[in-house]
Amino acid sequence: MRQIFKKIHLLLILIILVLSHSRLSSQHDKLQNLRFQAEYQYGFILPEYSNLNYLVNAPVRSLNFSVIKQSFGQTSWEELYHYPSFGLSVFLTTLGNDEVNGKEWAIYPFFRFNILEYKRFSWFVQTGIGFGRVSKKFDLETNYLNITTGSKNNIHYNLKTGFEYKITNQLRLNAGISLDHFSNGNTKEPNLGLNSFTSIVGVAIQPKAPQEKIKNQLGAHEVKNSLELSYRFGGKRARALASSYFYTSTVSLALQRNVYRAFHIGLGIDGFYDSSTETEMIAAKANPYKSSDDFQTGISISQAIVYNKLRIIFQEGVYLGLTYKVKRHPIYTRGTVSYQITEPLSVSISMKSHLHVLDYPEIGINYRWQQ
């Protein structure tokens, strides 16, 4: 525990130094848009799998330290999202069983926007994703009860919502709820991961009075259609605990419509290739394997939250034609973060899954024809 706290202290010092060097070197005092936040979280591990229940013997206790940068309307996107905040969090938590699951520390950037503001109160939603490391993982000889974590290095995802009360321009209190998830993206087995649900209380200090918000005139939104071709590739470990790493890829074509400036919808077709199918079908004692079982096809709908060049995309699809033969899942899902490099070209990172069961991560390149 002492070593983890030392790492957190060093990371906090590094964060503050980097922000200070990059922001305070300009003519304006950028500290007026920075605040420093500490939160305490208390809750429990979600009983996602019944065989985890007997392993959890303690509540979840967490500490979260954040540096937050408040926007003030330099672009129309900032005004559109009610002047959102961007930040970096350092997170330390227990995992319900110190002997088996150990503890986790994580560092992740996040995006926070206000849904509603009224006088000194605000209702916010925050999401972030980054790197997490656990102190204990599965080991066949020394920690065989840990069936959730096959590697010490993981991906950490956070989603929280809550209310913030501004006591003064320099002091704020907040309370809310948080959902945290970590897993290694099926890059090493086992990979059930853990989900925690916690309540939050926190305090934030802002050294300088905040900058006044700029009001921009948002122009009328023009509804347009676009067609996007995507190629994604990734890899996975077979759930049969095979030592090999299996190649995966996806080709997609989607018709998209920018219904609102910050929200797009889409309809697409997807083709998947998964080289682990034979190994997993044999382990699952599924139907006799055919080479065509490595391929799947489907149709999907998507919803995209757009902020300038960044898109966060949620996709839900159903297999049609060539179906998924390992577990007979009829539905697939994908979460994607996409960044636009040029007008037609973007790059992306995705996670394909079957509802709550993660399948494999993907890196993608996308080309879009605009109407």
JOKA-V219941 format. One record per pair of residues at least 12 apart in sequence whose ideal C-beta (glycine too) atoms are under 8 Angstrom apart, sorted by the first residue. I is the first residue (numbers start at 0). J is the second residue. Records with the same first field share a line. If there is no record, write none. Layout:
BEGIN
I->J / J
END
This chain:
BEGIN
0->102
3->91 / 102 / 104 / 134
4->91
6->104
7->64 / 89 / 91 / 104
10->89 / 106
11->64 / 89
14->66 / 87 / 89
15->66
18->33 / 66 / 68
28->207
30->206 / 207
31->205 / 206 / 207 / 208 / 209 / 210
32->68 / 69 / 70 / 71 / 207 / 209 / 210
33->66 / 67 / 68 / 69 / 205 / 206 / 207
34->66 / 67 / 69 / 171 / 203 / 204 / 205 / 206
35->64 / 65 / 66 / 67 / 203 / 204 / 205 / 206
36->63 / 64 / 65 / 66 / 67 / 86 / 173 / 201 / 202 / 203 / 204
37->62 / 63 / 64 / 65 / 201 / 202 / 203
38->61 / 62 / 63 / 64 / 65 / 173 / 199 / 200 / 201
39->60 / 61 / 62 / 63 / 199 / 200 / 201
40->59 / 60 / 61 / 62 / 63 / 92 / 177 / 197 / 198 / 199
41->58 / 59 / 60 / 61 / 197 / 198
42->58 / 59 / 177 / 195 / 196 / 197 / 198
43->55 / 58 / 59 / 95 / 195 / 196 / 197
44->59 / 94 / 95 / 193 / 194 / 195
45->194 / 195 / 196
47->191 / 194 / 355
48->191
50->146
51->146 / 147 / 191
54->95 / 96 / 99 / 100 / 144
55->95 / 96
56->95 / 96
57->93 / 95 / 96 / 97
58->93 / 95
59->92 / 93 / 94 / 95 / 195 / 197
60->92 / 93
61->90 / 91 / 92 / 93 / 179 / 195 / 197
62->90 / 91 / 92
63->88 / 89 / 90 / 91 / 199 / 201
64->88 / 89 / 90
65->86 / 87 / 88 / 89 / 109
66->86 / 87
67->84 / 85 / 86 / 111 / 203
68->84 / 85 / 86
69->82 / 84 / 209 / 210
70->82 / 83 / 84 / 85
71->209 / 210 / 211 / 212 / 213
72->212 / 213 / 214 / 215
73->213
74->215 / 307
75->215 / 217 / 218
76->306 / 307
78->212 / 213 / 214 / 215 / 217
79->217 / 260 / 261
80->112 / 261 / 306
81->112 / 113 / 114 / 116
82->113 / 212
83->110 / 111 / 112 / 113 / 306
84->110 / 111 / 112
85->108 / 109 / 110 / 111
86->108 / 109 / 111 / 127
87->106 / 107 / 108 / 109
88->105 / 106 / 107 / 108 / 109 / 127 / 129 / 157
89->104 / 105 / 106
90->103 / 104 / 105 / 106 / 107 / 131 / 155 / 157 / 179
91->103 / 104
92->104 / 105 / 179 / 195
94->133 / 193 / 195
95->193 / 195
99->135 / 142 / 144 / 145
100->133 / 135 / 145 / 147 / 148 / 193
101->133 / 134 / 135 / 136
102->133 / 134
103->131 / 132 / 133 / 134 / 153 / 155 / 181
104->131 / 132
105->129 / 130 / 131 / 132 / 155 / 181
106->129 / 130
107->127 / 128 / 129 / 130 / 131 / 155 / 156 / 157
108->127 / 128 / 129
109->125 / 126 / 127 / 157
110->125 / 126 / 127 / 306
111->123 / 124 / 125
112->124
119->164 / 165 / 166
120->162 / 163 / 164 / 165
121->162 / 163 / 165
122->160 / 161 / 162
123->160 / 161 / 162 / 163 / 173 / 175
124->158 / 159 / 160
125->157 / 158 / 159 / 160
126->156 / 157 / 158 / 159 / 311
127->156 / 157
128->154 / 155 / 156 / 157 / 336
129->154 / 155
130->152 / 153 / 154 / 155
131->152 / 153 / 154 / 155 / 181
132->151 / 152 / 153
133->148 / 151 / 153 / 181
134->151
135->148
136->148 / 149 / 150 / 151
137->149 / 189
145->189
146->189 / 191
147->189 / 190 / 191 / 192 / 193
148->182 / 183 / 189 / 190 / 191 / 192 / 193
149->183 / 187 / 188 / 189 / 190 / 236
150->183 / 186 / 187
152->183
153->181 / 182 / 183 / 192
154->181 / 182 / 183 / 184
155->179 / 180 / 181
156->179 / 180 / 181
157->177 / 178 / 179 / 180
158->177 / 178
159->175 / 176 / 177 / 178 / 199
160->175 / 176
161->173 / 174 / 175 / 176 / 199
162->174 / 175
163->203
168->205 / 208 / 209
169->204 / 205 / 206 / 207 / 208
170->202 / 203 / 204 / 205
171->202 / 203 / 205
172->200 / 201 / 202 / 203
173->199 / 200 / 201 / 202 / 203
174->198 / 199 / 200 / 201
175->198 / 199
176->196 / 197 / 198 / 199
177->195 / 196 / 197 / 198 / 199
178->194 / 195 / 196
179->194 / 195 / 197
180->192 / 193 / 194 / 195
181->193
182->357
184->350 / 357 / 359 / 360
185->235 / 236 / 238 / 357 / 358 / 359 / 360
186->234 / 235 / 236 / 244 / 360
187->236
188->236 / 237 / 238 / 240
189->240
190->236 / 357
192->357
217->260
220->257 / 259 / 260
222->256 / 257 / 258
223->256 / 257 / 369 / 370
224->254 / 255 / 256 / 370
225->254 / 255 / 256 / 257 / 367 / 368 / 369 / 370
226->252 / 253 / 254 / 255 / 367 / 368
227->251 / 252 / 253 / 255 / 265 / 365 / 366 / 367 / 368
228->250 / 251 / 252 / 365 / 366 / 367
229->249 / 250 / 251 / 252 / 253 / 347 / 363 / 364 / 365 / 366
230->248 / 249 / 250 / 363 / 364 / 365
231->248 / 249 / 250 / 251 / 347 / 349 / 361 / 362 / 363
232->246 / 247 / 248 / 249 / 361 / 362 / 363
233->246 / 247 / 248 / 349 / 351 / 359 / 360 / 361 / 362
234->246 / 247 / 359 / 360
235->247 / 273 / 275 / 358 / 359
236->275
237->275 / 278 / 279 / 282
238->279 / 282
239->278 / 279 / 281 / 282 / 283
241->275 / 278 / 282
243->278
245->273 / 274 / 275 / 278
246->272 / 274
247->271 / 272 / 273 / 274 / 275 / 351 / 359 / 361
248->271 / 272
249->269 / 270 / 271 / 272 / 351 / 361 / 363
250->269 / 270
251->267 / 268 / 269 / 270 / 299
252->267 / 268
253->265 / 266 / 267 / 268 / 299 / 301
254->266 / 267
255->301 / 303 / 367
257->305
260->305
261->304 / 305 / 306
262->302 / 303 / 304 / 305
263->302 / 303 / 305 / 310
264->300 / 301 / 302 / 303
265->300 / 301 / 302 / 303
266->298 / 299 / 300 / 301
267->298 / 299 / 300 / 301 / 314 / 316
268->296 / 297 / 298 / 299
269->296 / 297 / 298 / 299 / 316 / 331
270->294 / 295 / 296
271->294 / 295 / 296 / 297 / 351
272->293 / 294
273->293 / 294 / 295 / 359
274->293
276->288 / 292 / 293 / 324 / 325
277->292 / 293
279->325
280->292 / 324 / 325
283->325 / 326
285->324 / 325
286->324
288->324
291->321
292->321 / 324
294->321
295->318 / 321 / 322 / 323 / 331
296->318 / 319 / 320 / 321
297->316 / 317 / 318 / 319 / 320 / 331
298->316 / 317 / 319
299->314 / 315 / 316 / 317 / 331 / 333
300->314 / 315 / 316
301->313 / 314 / 315
302->314
308->338 / 339 / 345
309->336 / 337 / 338 / 339
310->335 / 336 / 337 / 338 / 339 / 345
311->334 / 335 / 336 / 337
312->333 / 334 / 335 / 336 / 337
313->332 / 333 / 334 / 335
314->332 / 333 / 334 / 335
315->330 / 331 / 332
316->330 / 331 / 332 / 333
317->329 / 330 / 331
318->330 / 331
323->353
326->353
328->353 / 354 / 356
330->353 / 354
331->351 / 352 / 353 / 358
332->351 / 352 / 353 / 354
333->349 / 350 / 351 / 352
334->349 / 350 / 352
335->347 / 348 / 349 / 350 / 363
336->348 / 349
337->363 / 365
342->369
343->366 / 367 / 368 / 369
344->364 / 365 / 366 / 367
345->364 / 365 / 367
346->362 / 363 / 364 / 365
347->361 / 362 / 363 / 364 / 365
348->360 / 361 / 362 / 363
349->361 / 362 / 363
END
